[in-house]
Amino acid sequence: MRIVTSCMLSFLITESLCAASPEPADYFEKSVRPVLVKYCADCHEPDDSKNDVKLLKARTADEISQSSKIWFSASHQLRNRTMPPADEPQPTEAERLQIANWIETYLRETACDRGPYAGRILPRRLNRTEYDNTIRDLFGLNLKFSETFPNDGAGGEGFDNNGETLFLPPILMERYLEAAQQILDGAIITPPLMKTYTASDFLPAKSLTLPEARSINPGQDISIIESIYLTNDYSVKVKLQVPQKKNAILLVKIDGIKAHRFKLSDQADQTVTTDVRLTRGLHSITLAVPKPQSKVNILSMELVEKRGTTFHEKKALHQRIFQVAGKNKPQDRDSAQAIIRHIARKAYRRSVKDQELSQLMKLYDRAAARDDPYEERIKLALKAVLVSPHFLFRTESNSAQPGMYPISDYELATRLSYFFWASTPDDELLRLADKSQLHKQSVLNQQITRMLADPKAHALSKLFTEQWLGTKDVGGRVAPVSGNFREIYSTELALDFREEAIQMMDYIFQSNRSLLEIIDADYAFLNQRLAKHYDVDGVKGRKFRKVSITDGRRGGVLGLGGVHMLTSYPKRTSPVLRGAWVLETLLGTPVPPPPPGVPALKEKSKKNTKRSIRQILEAHREHATCAACHDIIDPIGFGLENYDLFGRWREKERDQRVDATGTFPSGETFSGPAELKKILLKRKDELTRHFTTKMLGYALGRSLEDADACTIETIAKKLEQNGYRSQTLIREIVFSKPFLYRDGTATEVKLPKTK
């Protein structure tokens, strides 16, 4: 016998009190499943091969816990009256409420019956943002080296740090090689090339009649092969003699391509100079005399890199790397090894094995054998670090035996740093990992506080918020029709929209505010441009600041201009898109696609030109197959119709007064966003559980599974007990089993070996 401890009230059902009551063990079999079979079997018959949703495959209550995602979805569909389809027989309101309540209560009360679950995270490469942030913290270079990389796809809970979607196409490996060289050239200063070649240095080798000169007869050429370490302009200066003092021409070729043609004077001794552009790599510089010109004797050639002033900032980056070896240390192999070990340790996010270091030093030795400059020898070894799978991938040791086991301290340091900072562990995290201290509760608590206070924690607010809300696309994929709104819309405004959402979430995280303020905050973050756009007085300057809100128009995500752009069409608002966005993004309620054959809205018909979008939609809802979903979606969207396409407040739409009232099937009514927010807050249980699901998925970088329900339920209860404080959520995620542990498997995933 199980006790029902909550009624799971929804704003879609009239709120009422219900007492805890005992239920028989076969309640599901006798009272729940028969109703589902009656109304759902036509589409969800378990033996039907065309049925993708195996809802009725469960024949006992114990079996539904094994498919909790499907059953939670079923409860949402019942509450929202989106299932069964409108043209099918429908259960009574009492039956809907009874089944939905039982499903949700049962799943939550039994979430942990199967014991703890950690899951298994695949080896996954750094996404573009993580790559750039990691390079920033390794070398101090705050540049977008990943701009040439293919875009990262989103997976799992909708984030681009999910290992299931972070593939490694061949073109990306090429980009990694290019970026590695650019990074090292940007961080390490190789001395400028300044070389003088005498007559005996030219190829083809030849015994010289005059040791100080190399003759070039008409139709012949001589060459120098030189390694160029930095793409730049170089000066080529040739000292020569013209024995016959007439009709002399000298050609300078780079890699066989003519770069300059000198018409020499009649003087015996001459010097000619030209500038050439040389890219990094091996180049041939050829001197040639065309037929039928006079012979030329080459005395020497100088090749000098034309490098400008090296700025103090770059010198500091260089010193940051080389000071690891110690002050006044010679540029020898031991010093190089210390530098390479230090960088590799931070790049690999763990201690470096002797064998790994030995492989890297072989590259150093290879560069030394060909007499590369000291800095270039170190670059070659570090380039191998930057294209190593141990750097490009976040990897964790994997037990060959099933069962849950704790991750290592180094792995925990990596999970923490990429969760909070989207970057590599800093020295303190690695130091604690070296000492195996990081798993201690007091130490971990201290690190959570420290990492949240670090400015790098802004990455959590930015990356999570933009992908969760979808505002990342504002100004890019999401933009109005070009040219239609020039007096209103600009790229700068779109960036402000995005930043507004980030600032709000950053404040909630940093100040440990209640997560419910996502819905009904009495403040907003605005700068002068955005305040003017929203018609809010008293805000000056480009910097965002917290502004008190008293009229209910702003505050929370429903007042964000970026959200209204995202949930509108390029020319007009859309109550349907806005309502669906609230259900899916805030409440985690899936909205099914429209059924086939439903006609599109005919806005341009003579009948509709003077009608509001609300009036057009109300006519659309007369279609029975449309009404089931639109009765749930549209009221929410109508409540937001005071916001135009760009989130500005309006009283009229198409010369008619905006009707922002809404009525739900439960009979609950509201008018405008302020009252809508109050109704949404009645569903704080769904709000916080869905937010927990999204944040947990982001922190783990994997798709959540039915077995993760225990973790979600445990964290949700802690949130409720602690006033829904945001840092409670963050701490509980870090201390959860999936974050501190992983499940073993009989099949181990191995990375390619580093050669």
Secondary structure as the mmCIF struct_conf table of DSSP 4:
data_model
#
loop_
_struct_conf.conf_type_id
_struct_conf.id
_struct_conf.beg_label_comp_id
_struct_conf.beg_label_asym_id
_struct_conf.beg_label_seq_id
_struct_conf.end_label_comp_id
_struct_conf.end_label_asym_id
_struct_conf.end_label_seq_id
STRN STRN1 ARG A 2 VAL A 4
TURN_TY1_P TURN_TY1_P1 PHE A 11 LEU A 12
BEND BEND1 ILE A 13 ILE A 13
STRN STRN2 SER A 21 GLU A 23
TURN_TY1_P TURN_TY1_P2 ALA A 25 ASP A 26
HELX_RH_AL_P HELX_RH_AL_P1 TYR A 27 TYR A 27
HELX_RH_PI_P HELX_RH_PI_P1 PHE A 28 VAL A 32
HELX_RH_AL_P HELX_RH_AL_P2 ARG A 33 HIS A 44
TURN_TY1_P TURN_TY1_P3 PRO A 46 ASP A 47
TURN_TY1_P TURN_TY1_P4 SER A 49 LYS A 50
HELX_RH_3T_P HELX_RH_3T_P1 LEU A 55 LYS A 57
BEND BEND2 THR A 60 THR A 60
HELX_RH_AL_P HELX_RH_AL_P3 ALA A 61 ILE A 64
HELX_RH_3T_P HELX_RH_3T_P2 SER A 65 SER A 67
HELX_RH_AL_P HELX_RH_AL_P4 SER A 68 ASN A 80
TURN_TY1_P TURN_TY1_P5 ARG A 81 ARG A 81
BEND BEND3 MET A 83 PRO A 84
TURN_TY1_P TURN_TY1_P6 ALA A 86 ASP A 87
BEND BEND4 GLU A 88 GLU A 88
HELX_RH_AL_P HELX_RH_AL_P5 GLU A 93 GLU A 109
TURN_TY1_P TURN_TY1_P7 THR A 110 ARG A 114
HELX_LH_PP_P HELX_LH_PP_P1 ILE A 121 PRO A 123
STRN STRN3 ARG A 124 ARG A 125
HELX_RH_AL_P HELX_RH_AL_P6 ARG A 128 PHE A 139
BEND BEND5 LEU A 143 LEU A 143
HELX_RH_3T_P HELX_RH_3T_P3 PHE A 145 THR A 148
BEND BEND6 PHE A 149 PHE A 149
HELX_LH_PP_P HELX_LH_PP_P2 PRO A 150 ALA A 154
STRN STRN4 GLY A 155 GLY A 155
TURN_TY1_P TURN_TY1_P8 GLY A 156 GLY A 158
STRN STRN5 PHE A 159 PHE A 159
TURN_TY1_P TURN_TY1_P9 ASP A 160 ASN A 161
TURN_TY1_P TURN_TY1_P10 GLY A 163 THR A 165
HELX_RH_AL_P HELX_RH_AL_P7 PRO A 170 ALA A 187
BEND BEND7 ILE A 188 ILE A 188
HELX_LH_PP_P HELX_LH_PP_P3 THR A 190 LEU A 193
STRN STRN6 MET A 194 THR A 198
HELX_RH_3T_P HELX_RH_3T_P4 ALA A 199 ASP A 201
BEND BEND8 PHE A 202 PHE A 202
STRN STRN7 LEU A 203 LEU A 203
BEND BEND9 PRO A 204 PRO A 204
BEND BEND10 THR A 209 LEU A 210
TURN_TY1_P TURN_TY1_P11 PRO A 211 GLU A 212
STRN STRN8 ARG A 214 ILE A 216
TURN_TY1_P TURN_TY1_P12 PRO A 218 GLY A 219
STRN STRN9 GLN A 220 ILE A 228
BEND BEND11 LEU A 230 LEU A 230
STRN STRN10 ASN A 232 GLN A 241
TURN_TY1_P TURN_TY1_P13 PRO A 243 GLN A 244
BEND BEND12 LYS A 246 ASN A 247
STRN STRN11 ILE A 249 ILE A 254
TURN_TY1_P TURN_TY1_P14 ASP A 255 GLY A 256
STRN STRN12 ILE A 257 LYS A 263
BEND BEND13 ASP A 266 ASP A 266
BEND BEND14 ALA A 268 ALA A 268
STRN STRN13 ASP A 269 LEU A 278
BEND BEND15 ARG A 280 ARG A 280
STRN STRN14 GLY A 281 VAL A 289
TURN_TY1_P TURN_TY1_P15 LYS A 291 PRO A 292
BEND BEND16 GLN A 293 GLN A 293
STRN STRN15 VAL A 296 GLU A 305
HELX_LH_PP_P HELX_LH_PP_P4 THR A 309 PHE A 311
HELX_RH_AL_P HELX_RH_AL_P8 HIS A 312 PHE A 322
HELX_RH_3T_P HELX_RH_3T_P5 GLN A 323 ALA A 325
TURN_TY1_P TURN_TY1_P16 LYS A 327 ASN A 328
BEND BEND17 GLN A 331 ASP A 332
HELX_RH_AL_P HELX_RH_AL_P9 ARG A 333 TYR A 348
TURN_TY1_P TURN_TY1_P17 ARG A 349 ARG A 349
BEND BEND18 ARG A 350 ARG A 350
HELX_LH_PP_P HELX_LH_PP_P5 SER A 351 LYS A 353
HELX_RH_AL_P HELX_RH_AL_P10 ASP A 354 ALA A 369
TURN_TY1_P TURN_TY1_P18 ARG A 370 ASP A 371
HELX_RH_AL_P HELX_RH_AL_P11 TYR A 374 LEU A 386
TURN_TY1_P TURN_TY1_P19 VAL A 387 VAL A 387
BEND BEND19 SER A 388 SER A 388
HELX_RH_AL_P HELX_RH_AL_P12 PRO A 389 LEU A 392
STRN STRN16 PHE A 393 ARG A 394
BEND BEND20 ALA A 400 GLN A 401
STRN STRN17 GLY A 403 PRO A 406
HELX_LH_PP_P HELX_LH_PP_P6 ILE A 407 SER A 408
HELX_RH_AL_P HELX_RH_AL_P13 ASP A 409 PHE A 420
TURN_TY1_P TURN_TY1_P20 TRP A 421 TRP A 421
BEND BEND21 ALA A 422 SER A 423
HELX_RH_AL_P HELX_RH_AL_P14 ASP A 427 ASP A 434
TURN_TY1_P TURN_TY1_P21 LYS A 435 SER A 436
TURN_TY1_P TURN_TY1_P22 LEU A 438 HIS A 439
BEND BEND22 LYS A 440 LYS A 440
HELX_RH_AL_P HELX_RH_AL_P15 GLN A 441 ALA A 453
BEND BEND23 ASP A 454 ASP A 454
HELX_RH_3T_P HELX_RH_3T_P6 PRO A 455 ALA A 457
HELX_RH_AL_P HELX_RH_AL_P16 HIS A 458 LEU A 469
BEND BEND24 GLY A 470 GLY A 470
HELX_RH_3T_P HELX_RH_3T_P7 THR A 471 ASP A 473
STRN STRN18 VAL A 474 VAL A 474
TURN_TY1_P TURN_TY1_P23 GLY A 475 ARG A 477
STRN STRN19 VAL A 478 VAL A 478
HELX_LH_PP_P HELX_LH_PP_P7 PRO A 480 VAL A 481
TURN_TY1_P TURN_TY1_P24 SER A 482 ILE A 488
HELX_RH_AL_P HELX_RH_AL_P17 THR A 491 GLN A 510
TURN_TY1_P TURN_TY1_P25 SER A 511 ASN A 512
STRN STRN20 SER A 514 SER A 514
TURN_TY1_P TURN_TY1_P26 LEU A 515 LEU A 516
HELX_RH_AL_P HELX_RH_AL_P18 GLU A 517 ASP A 520
BEND BEND25 ASP A 522 ASP A 522
STRN STRN21 TYR A 523 LEU A 526
HELX_RH_AL_P HELX_RH_AL_P19 GLN A 528 TYR A 534
TURN_TY1_P TURN_TY1_P27 ASP A 535 ASP A 535
BEND BEND26 GLY A 538 GLY A 538
BEND BEND27 GLY A 541 LYS A 543
STRN STRN22 ARG A 545 SER A 548
BEND BEND28 ASP A 551 GLY A 556
HELX_RH_3T_P HELX_RH_3T_P8 VAL A 557 GLY A 559
HELX_RH_AL_P HELX_RH_AL_P20 GLY A 561 LEU A 566
TURN_TY1_P TURN_TY1_P28 THR A 567 THR A 567
STRN STRN23 SER A 568 SER A 568
BEND BEND29 PRO A 570 ARG A 572
STRN STRN24 THR A 573 THR A 573
HELX_RH_AL_P HELX_RH_AL_P21 PRO A 575 TRP A 581
HELX_RH_PI_P HELX_RH_PI_P2 VAL A 582 LEU A 586
BEND BEND30 LEU A 587 LEU A 587
HELX_LH_PP_P HELX_LH_PP_P8 PRO A 592 PRO A 595
TURN_TY1_P TURN_TY1_P29 PRO A 596 GLY A 597
HELX_LH_PP_P HELX_LH_PP_P9 VAL A 598 LEU A 601
TURN_TY1_P TURN_TY1_P30 GLU A 603 LYS A 604
BEND BEND31 SER A 605 SER A 605
TURN_TY1_P TURN_TY1_P31 LYS A 606 LYS A 610
BEND BEND32 ARG A 611 ARG A 611
HELX_RH_AL_P HELX_RH_AL_P22 ILE A 613 HIS A 620
TURN_TY1_P TURN_TY1_P32 ARG A 621 GLU A 622
BEND BEND33 HIS A 623 HIS A 623
HELX_RH_AL_P HELX_RH_AL_P23 ALA A 624 PHE A 638
TURN_TY1_P TURN_TY1_P33 GLY A 639 ASN A 642
STRN STRN25 TYR A 643 TYR A 643
TURN_TY1_P TURN_TY1_P34 LEU A 645 PHE A 646
BEND BEND34 GLY A 647 GLY A 647
STRN STRN26 TRP A 649 TRP A 649
BEND BEND35 GLU A 651 GLU A 651
STRN STRN27 LYS A 652 GLU A 653
TURN_TY1_P TURN_TY1_P35 ARG A 654 ASP A 655
STRN STRN28 GLN A 656 ARG A 657
STRN STRN29 THR A 661 THR A 663
TURN_TY1_P TURN_TY1_P36 PRO A 665 SER A 666
BEND BEND36 GLY A 667 GLY A 667
STRN STRN30 THR A 669 SER A 671
HELX_RH_AL_P HELX_RH_AL_P24 GLY A 672 LEU A 681
TURN_TY1_P TURN_TY1_P37 LYS A 682 ARG A 683
HELX_RH_AL_P HELX_RH_AL_P25 LYS A 684 LEU A 700
TURN_TY1_P TURN_TY1_P38 GLY A 701 GLY A 701
BEND BEND37 ARG A 702 ARG A 702
HELX_RH_3T_P HELX_RH_3T_P9 ASP A 706 ASP A 708
HELX_RH_AL_P HELX_RH_AL_P26 ALA A 709 GLN A 721
TURN_TY1_P TURN_TY1_P39 ASN A 722 TYR A 724
STRN STRN31 ARG A 725 ARG A 725
HELX_RH_AL_P HELX_RH_AL_P27 SER A 726 VAL A 734
TURN_TY1_P TURN_TY1_P40 PHE A 735 PHE A 735
BEND BEND38 SER A 736 SER A 736
HELX_RH_AL_P HELX_RH_AL_P28 LYS A 737 LEU A 740
STRN STRN32 TYR A 741 GLY A 744
BEND BEND39 ALA A 746 THR A 747
HELX_LH_PP_P HELX_LH_PP_P10 LEU A 751 THR A 754
#
